[in-house]
Amino acid sequence: MTILLVLGGARSGKSRYALARAEAMSGDCLFVATAQALDSEMDSRITRHRAERGDRWRTIEEPIALAAIVQRESRPERILLIDCLTLWASNLMMAERDIDEAVAAFVAALRQARGQVILVANEVGLGIVPDNVLARRFRDVAGTINQAVAACSDEAMFLAAGLPMRLR
């Protein structure tokens, strides 16, 4: 069992990199999508991404219960790719969930995972300090999630302009 965390900014190539790493492994591929089609643009985006992944991938859409997915779906012969933890952070906030509890449960599930897990997340803390409370809270929640997941990952990569840099 190994956990790979892939971080980067928007359109940095992190999802493409994560998919390529997963496809280079042998095993059953399961994509866990945290995005929700709350508008027509996001619906189109989700449809396009699903088509790009191809037939090797089975997809589960789960905006909140990632710990339960890892517990139920991880197995030695499976590559579990979760994309993305930043949308998960947003989903948790909008659903007014206890962030600390959700992150602790997720990290505990990752530590017990029985197969390969690849996690994708945005690094949103590299820019200016946001000008409003909600945006600052989101940035802080995303950073907290990234730190917690990085602490239990076996490998961490950062992508900028499609170029991967090894962090761990």
Secondary structure as a PSIPRED ss2 file (coil, helix, strand):
# PSIPRED VFORMAT (PSIPRED V4.0)

   1 M C   1.000  0.000  0.000
   2 T C   1.000  0.000  0.000
   3 I E   0.000  0.000  1.000
   4 L E   0.000  0.000  1.000
   5 L E   0.000  0.000  1.000
   6 V E   0.000  0.000  1.000
   7 L E   0.000  0.000  1.000
   8 G E   0.000  0.000  1.000
   9 G C   1.000  0.000  0.000
  10 A C   1.000  0.000  0.000
  11 R C   1.000  0.000  0.000
  12 S C   1.000  0.000  0.000
  13 G C   1.000  0.000  0.000
  14 K H   0.000  1.000  0.000
  15 S H   0.000  1.000  0.000
  16 R H   0.000  1.000  0.000
  17 Y H   0.000  1.000  0.000
  18 A H   0.000  1.000  0.000
  19 L H   0.000  1.000  0.000
  20 A H   0.000  1.000  0.000
  21 R H   0.000  1.000  0.000
  22 A H   0.000  1.000  0.000
  23 E H   0.000  1.000  0.000
  24 A C   1.000  0.000  0.000
  25 M C   1.000  0.000  0.000
  26 S C   1.000  0.000  0.000
  27 G C   1.000  0.000  0.000
  28 D E   0.000  0.000  1.000
  29 C E   0.000  0.000  1.000
  30 L E   0.000  0.000  1.000
  31 F E   0.000  0.000  1.000
  32 V E   0.000  0.000  1.000
  33 A E   0.000  0.000  1.000
  34 T C   1.000  0.000  0.000
  35 A C   1.000  0.000  0.000
  36 Q C   1.000  0.000  0.000
  37 A C   1.000  0.000  0.000
  38 L C   1.000  0.000  0.000
  39 D C   1.000  0.000  0.000
  40 S H   0.000  1.000  0.000
  41 E H   0.000  1.000  0.000
  42 M H   0.000  1.000  0.000
  43 D H   0.000  1.000  0.000
  44 S H   0.000  1.000  0.000
  45 R H   0.000  1.000  0.000
  46 I H   0.000  1.000  0.000
  47 T H   0.000  1.000  0.000
  48 R H   0.000  1.000  0.000
  49 H H   0.000  1.000  0.000
  50 R H   0.000  1.000  0.000
  51 A H   0.000  1.000  0.000
  52 E H   0.000  1.000  0.000
  53 R H   0.000  1.000  0.000
  54 G C   1.000  0.000  0.000
  55 D C   1.000  0.000  0.000
  56 R C   1.000  0.000  0.000
  57 W E   0.000  0.000  1.000
  58 R E   0.000  0.000  1.000
  59 T E   0.000  0.000  1.000
  60 I E   0.000  0.000  1.000
  61 E E   0.000  0.000  1.000
  62 E C   1.000  0.000  0.000
  63 P C   1.000  0.000  0.000
  64 I C   1.000  0.000  0.000
  65 A C   1.000  0.000  0.000
  66 L H   0.000  1.000  0.000
  67 A H   0.000  1.000  0.000
  68 A H   0.000  1.000  0.000
  69 I H   0.000  1.000  0.000
  70 V H   0.000  1.000  0.000
  71 Q H   0.000  1.000  0.000
  72 R H   0.000  1.000  0.000
  73 E H   0.000  1.000  0.000
  74 S C   1.000  0.000  0.000
  75 R C   1.000  0.000  0.000
  76 P C   1.000  0.000  0.000
  77 E C   1.000  0.000  0.000
  78 R E   0.000  0.000  1.000
  79 I E   0.000  0.000  1.000
  80 L E   0.000  0.000  1.000
  81 L E   0.000  0.000  1.000
  82 I E   0.000  0.000  1.000
  83 D E   0.000  0.000  1.000
  84 C C   1.000  0.000  0.000
  85 L H   0.000  1.000  0.000
  86 T H   0.000  1.000  0.000
  87 L H   0.000  1.000  0.000
  88 W H   0.000  1.000  0.000
  89 A H   0.000  1.000  0.000
  90 S H   0.000  1.000  0.000
  91 N H   0.000  1.000  0.000
  92 L H   0.000  1.000  0.000
  93 M H   0.000  1.000  0.000
  94 M H   0.000  1.000  0.000
  95 A C   1.000  0.000  0.000
  96 E C   1.000  0.000  0.000
  97 R C   1.000  0.000  0.000
  98 D C   1.000  0.000  0.000
  99 I H   0.000  1.000  0.000
 100 D H   0.000  1.000  0.000
 101 E H   0.000  1.000  0.000
 102 A H   0.000  1.000  0.000
 103 V H   0.000  1.000  0.000
 104 A H   0.000  1.000  0.000
 105 A H   0.000  1.000  0.000
 106 F H   0.000  1.000  0.000
 107 V H   0.000  1.000  0.000
 108 A H   0.000  1.000  0.000
 109 A H   0.000  1.000  0.000
 110 L H   0.000  1.000  0.000
 111 R H   0.000  1.000  0.000
 112 Q C   1.000  0.000  0.000
 113 A C   1.000  0.000  0.000
 114 R C   1.000  0.000  0.000
 115 G C   1.000  0.000  0.000
 116 Q E   0.000  0.000  1.000
 117 V E   0.000  0.000  1.000
 118 I E   0.000  0.000  1.000
 119 L E   0.000  0.000  1.000
 120 V E   0.000  0.000  1.000
 121 A E   0.000  0.000  1.000
 122 N E   0.000  0.000  1.000
 123 E C   1.000  0.000  0.000
 124 V C   1.000  0.000  0.000
 125 G C   1.000  0.000  0.000
 126 L C   1.000  0.000  0.000
 127 G C   1.000  0.000  0.000
 128 I C   1.000  0.000  0.000
 129 V C   1.000  0.000  0.000
 130 P C   1.000  0.000  0.000
 131 D C   1.000  0.000  0.000
 132 N C   1.000  0.000  0.000
 133 V H   0.000  1.000  0.000
 134 L H   0.000  1.000  0.000
 135 A H   0.000  1.000  0.000
 136 R H   0.000  1.000  0.000
 137 R H   0.000  1.000  0.000
 138 F H   0.000  1.000  0.000
 139 R H   0.000  1.000  0.000
 140 D H   0.000  1.000  0.000
 141 V H   0.000  1.000  0.000
 142 A H   0.000  1.000  0.000
 143 G H   0.000  1.000  0.000
 144 T H   0.000  1.000  0.000
 145 I H   0.000  1.000  0.000
 146 N H   0.000  1.000  0.000
 147 Q H   0.000  1.000  0.000
 148 A H   0.000  1.000  0.000
 149 V H   0.000  1.000  0.000
 150 A H   0.000  1.000  0.000
 151 A H   0.000  1.000  0.000
 152 C H   0.000  1.000  0.000
 153 S C   1.000  0.000  0.000
 154 D C   1.000  0.000  0.000
 155 E E   0.000  0.000  1.000
 156 A E   0.000  0.000  1.000
 157 M E   0.000  0.000  1.000
 158 F E   0.000  0.000  1.000
 159 L E   0.000  0.000  1.000
 160 A E   0.000  0.000  1.000
 161 A C   1.000  0.000  0.000
 162 G C   1.000  0.000  0.000
 163 L E   0.000  0.000  1.000
 164 P E   0.000  0.000  1.000
 165 M E   0.000  0.000  1.000
 166 R E   0.000  0.000  1.000
 167 L C   1.000  0.000  0.000
 168 R C   1.000  0.000  0.000
